[in-house]
Amino acid sequence: MKNLLISGALGGLGRPMTHYFSSKGYQILGTTSPRKTATNEKNIKYYPLNLMDENATLQLIDKLQSENKQIKAAILLVGGFAMNNLSNAKLSDYEHMIKLNFFTAINIIKPVHKWLQETGGGDIFMIGSRPLFEGSTSEILPYTLSKSLLLQLTHSLNESSTENNVFTSLIVPGTIDTPFNRQQMPDADFTKWTKPQDITREIYQVMEKKDATVKKSVVKLY
């Protein structure tokens, strides 16, 4: 059975994605917020973890590596969003967005990238943001800047992808159709939003490609 590591496995995107891959026969190793209670299911094991804690993350990856020979991919879904522009954002707002969107990724990527290298390669997936490529960013400045770090991280990791057989993809959806986003924007046209199923299928298709040369660092879904 192939193993997948999914961070944010109980989130609005993580929950349907976790169950999709479980139904495909994958064993899911899912991290969850320590504040959430989770019961293991068929093909799914949950691990409470504060991804902003570098040492705790390293310890969990060491534990998973000792229990599992290898993983096929890591899908990193933890992140957050906030409205803030240049005039009203405080330094703490930038710090919070960077911690939530970048630190939660880099803390897990560092040990996982090494793990994948040691076991023959695999894929890493992160979630980007459409405003990085088009649309206005002025009202979401701290958020956009934090997501831009993921874009640069993706390109940096892929500079040596042909040597270490580890490929990183930044999946860039439009607004994701989750219960939280619907609650926050009840008057929006949900039909124009990106469905979690579309993101999941795209990741599945990229993951199943044998030839890394046909993979893209940035995959736009809008």
Secondary structure by P-SEA (a helix, b strand, c coil): cbbbbbcccccaaaaaaaaaaaaacccccccccccbbbbbcccbbbbbcccccaaaaaaaaaaaaaacccccbbbbcccbbbbbccccccaaaaaaaaaaccaaaaaaaaaaaaaaaaccbbbbbbbbbccccccccccaaaaaaaaaaaaaaaaaaacccccccbbbbbbbbcccccaaaaaacccccccccccaaaaaaaaaaaaacccccccccccccc
